[in-house]
Amino acid sequence: MTDVVVDELEMMGGPVETDEEWRIRKAKERIDAMRTELLIQTDWYVIRQQETGESVPDNIITYRQELRDITMQPGYPWSVEWPNI
């Protein structure tokens, strides 16, 4: 980012984001979108189980929790180990 652009952003009162911060933010957004999509893909099953009074299998509960915990992985957002059902 050039000094002129940074100065203009600061004058507008907006936060100044470095190139590295931008890359990190974009990587997190991609991971979060993928995680959300994977959670949505199992929502119907969890809802059906609850509606019918059946318990949600442990492997589904574990899978969904591991998806939620992705941000806790040491390599996040550059290296993510995706869970499997």
Number of C-alpha atoms within 10 A of each C-alpha: 9 6 8 9 11 16 12 12 14 12 10 9 9 10 10 15 13 11 10 9 11 12 13 14 13 13 15 16 13 12 18 17 12 14 19 13 12 14 16 12 11 14 13 11 13 16 13 13 14 12 10 8 9 11 11 14 10 10 11 15 13 14 18 20 13 18 19 14 11 19 15 11 13 11 11 15 20 11 10 14 12 11 12 11 9
